[in-house]
Amino acid sequence: MTGRGGQRTAVGGTMRAVVTRRPGSAAGLEVREVPVPVPASDEVLVRVHATSVTRGDVVLRKMPGLVIRAFGERPKKVLGHDFAGVVVAVGDEALGFAPGSRVMGTTSGTAHGAHAELLAVPAEGMIVEIPGEASFAEAAPVPVGAMTALHLLSEAGVGKGQRVLVNGASGSVGSYAVQIAKARGARVTAVCSGRNADLVRGLGAEEVVDYTTADVTALGRRFDIVLDAVGTLRKRAARALLADGGAYATTRSRRDETLAELMEVRDLLASGALHAVVDRVYDLEDVPAAHARVEGGHKRGNVLVRVRAEDEVGLA
């Protein structure tokens, strides 16, 4: 196919991808050779260098196709939301990118996910250029978790001087929420296990509450925003923590991603105000183990998947 600029890139053949053979356990995932996706006229083809496994991937893996359709989604044989890589081909009507562009984004609205060597995504979809010298490993785990945190904090009206409590502060969404709230000038109290206290303090939390030794709902003080980043602090319990006029936000609520949010996240990454906490790094062949790690519920930050190991140094 010929992209804008007259560069011709051959599209065809097969690629490695992690395929869902059946819904349920991680044992139903396996690496197979599948056809390389052919980008539509308004799409770009990305060679994926790094991706991640999110809690959303685990949820979708477990759901039967009929249940997924009931939520307005399309079942995907290949899972994976976050991605970072290089554009290798562009459709004739695709704007904004050229072969060689270093990009990051999510797979919202695509037929297949990012746990593959190549991915076709809409050029006007959830995709932006990677800022500056950020590596694929630094960019790949950012979009989904950071956009979720940004959306929830923005909806809650986070601002300078506000008191923000983040429940689940050492996870993916929580670690981004601490950093974004700090960047907005808020004073952050982080709830996590004691072993992660130094981590979240390093992200910007002024105070850490160890949920294994303290009752979070009995802290005796109030917050302008309570953000539940792991879905375990229900609104009724959170009321005891909210100041008058305070806002409660939770990852349990459904939300729509926007390109504006992705661009803001990209800018935060570029400025150094935001970075991804990486728990572990897996190769593509080990995605089932990565799913098990996420499903276990005790990861710190993000679980990264290295798709093209030769392109990154020092990931492990």
N, C-alpha and C positions, 0 to 999 in steps of 0.2 A: 504494500500500500504506500501511497505518497502522502506525507504530511505537509503542513505549511512550511515553506522554506525550500520545498522541492526535494527533501531528503527521503530516500526510499529505504524502508526497513522491511525485511522479509518477516512475515508472520506465518507460523505454521509449526508442524511437528508436535512434540509432546513436552511435558514438564512434570516435575514432581509436585504433588499436592497431598495434603492430609485429608483423606476422604472419610466421611461419616457413613459407615456401612449400615448401621442401624442406630436408632436413638437409644439412649440409656447410658451405660457405663463408658468410661474412657477406653475400655478394651475394644469398643466398636469403632475406634479410629485407626486408620492405617495409611501409610504412605504408598501412593500409587502413581503410575505414569498416566496422565490424562492429557487430552488435547489442549494446546495453548489457546486461550480465548482470543477471538478475533474482535478487535475494538470496533464499535459502531462509528458512524461518521462524526458523532459528537463526543467520542471517548478518546482516552489516551491509554496506552499499554505501558504498565509499570513493571520493571524488573524489581521484585521485592528483595531487599537486602536484610531487613529485620522486621519483625512483627511481634505481637504479644498474645498471651492468653488472658482474657478478662473473665470476670464472673458472668458477664453476658454470654460468652462463648459456652461456658459450662451449662447455663440455663437452657440455651438453644440446643445443645447436644442432647439434653435429657428429654426435650419436648417432642412428642409425635408431630408429624407434619400437619395434621388437622388442627392441632392446638395452636401451632405457630400461625397458620392461616387465619384463625379466629382473631388474632391480634393484629391482623392486617399486614403480616410479614410473609415473605416467600421462604419456604424451606431451602436451606443451602446444603449441598453435599460437602462443600468446602467451607469451614467456619473461619473466623478471624476477622476482627474489626480494624484495629490499628495497623498501619503499615508505614514504612519508609523505604524509598528506593529511587530508581532512576527511570525517567520516561525513555522508552525505546522506540515507540511509534505513536503517531497521532492521527486521528481521523481527519478527513478533509474539511470538516466544519468545526473542529475542536480549536478553541481559542485559549491563549494564555500560556501554553506550554510548548516546548520543542524537544526533540530527542536530545538527551543529555541533561535535562532539567532534574535537579535533585528535589524530591517531593516527599511530603508526609500527608497523612489524612486517615479517613475511615471509609468503610465500605457501605455506608448507608445507601440503600436503593440499588445495590448491585446484585447480580445473579449469583455470584460466588464470593467467597471470602478471601482473606489475605494469607491464609496458611498454605501458600503456594509460591512457586518461583516467579510466576507472572500473573498480573491482575489487570483487568480492564475496568476503568472507572470513568464516569462522566467528567469532562473537563470543567464543567460548571458545577460539579458536585463538591463533596467534602474533601478537597485537595488543595494544598498550598505549597509553595516552595519552602524548603528547609532553610532556616535563617543562617547566614554567615558560615562559620566553620563547624557548626554542630554536626556531629556524626549521625549515621543512621541509627546506631544504638541509643543515642541520646534522644533522637526525635521520635522513633517508632512507638514507645509506650505512652507518649504524651496525649494524643488527641482525645480519646474517649474519656479517660479519667479526669483530665484537666478541664475539658469542656463541661463535663457533668458538675464538677466543683464550681466552675465559673458561673454556670447557669443557676445553680441553687443559691449561691451567694448573691448574685445580681438580683434574682427574684426576691430575695430576703432584704435587699437594700443595704448591703454591707458598705460601711464608710469609715472615715477617720474617727478614731477614738472609741468606736463601738466595742462592746465586749462580746466575743464570739466563742462559743463552745463547740468543738468538733469531736463528735463521738466516732471512734474508729480512726483516729488520726494517723496511724502508722500504715494503713492500707493504701491502695491506689488513689481513690477519690479523696480520702482523708488527708493524705500527704500533700496532695495538690491544694486542697482547701486551706490548709494551714499556711502555705506559701502565698496563695492568692489573697487571703484575708490580711496577711501581714503586709503585702504589697499595697493593699488599699488603705493601710493605716490603722487597721483594727488591732485590738489586743486579744490574743488567742489563748484560750485554755484548751489543752489537748487531752482527750481521754484515750488511753491505750494501756497495754500491759507494761509493767515496770521495766521489762527488758528492752523496751523500745523508747524509753524516756529520753535518752540522750539523742536519739535519732530525731524525734519531733522537736526537741529544743533547738537542735541545729537547723531545723526548717523554719524556725521563727516563733515557736510557742513560748509564751512567758511563763506558763504554769502547766504542769502535767499531773493528771489524776490517774492513778493506777486502779483500773476497774476491778482488779483481782483482790484488792484489799480495801476499797472504799465504795460506798453506795453513791453512785453518781447523782441520783435524784435527791440526795440529802446533803448537798454541799453547803446549803445555807446562804447562798448568794444567787443573784439573778443575772441573766445575760440578755443582750439585745437580740442575738441570733443563736439558736441551737440548731446545728446541722448534724443530722444523723447520717454518717457516710457508710454505714454497714447495715442499716435496716433493722437494728435491734432496740432502738430507743423510740417507743411509740409516742404519739402526740400527747396522749393522756398523761404519761409519765413526764414528758418534757415540760408540761405546764408548770410544774413545780420549780423549773429552772428559768422560766421566761420572765423578764421584766414587763411592766405594763407597756402594751403596744409592741412587744417583742414578736419575732417571727420564727417559725419552726419550718425546717426544710429537711427532706429525706430522699434518699436514693430509691425509696419504694415507689415514689410517684413517677409516672410516665412523662417524658419530655421529648421535644423535637430538637435535634441539633440544628445549628445554623452556621453558615459560612462565616458570618461576622464573629461568632464565638471562636471558631477555629483560627481566624486571623488574629484575634486578640491573644489567644493562647500562644500562637507563633511569636507575636511581639514580646510577650512575657519571657519566652524562651530566649529570644534574641537579646533581651536586656539583661539576662542573668538573674532575673527575679524568680525564675521557675526552673526546676530541673527534675528529672525523673529519678525516683528511688527505685533501684533494681534489686529485687530479692534474689533471683537466680536466672541463669542463662541456659537455655536448652537448644540443641540442634533441631532441625525440622523433623528428623526421624524420631525425636523424643517428645513430640507434642503430647502423646498420651500421658507421659509422666508429668508434663507441665500442667495438664488439666487436673491431674490428681493433686498437685501442689496447690493450685488455686482452690480446688474443692475442699481441701483440708482446712481452709479458713485461717491459717496463721502466717500467711506471707507478709513480708514487709514491702510495701510499695507494689512494684510491678514484676510480672514474670515475663521475661524477654525470650523471644525465639530468634535464633540466628539462622537465616536462610542461606546466605552466601558467606560462609565463614572466612573465605580468603580476603574479603573486602574490609574486614574490621579487625583491629588489633587490640588485645587487652580487654575483651568483653567479659571473660570468665572471672 
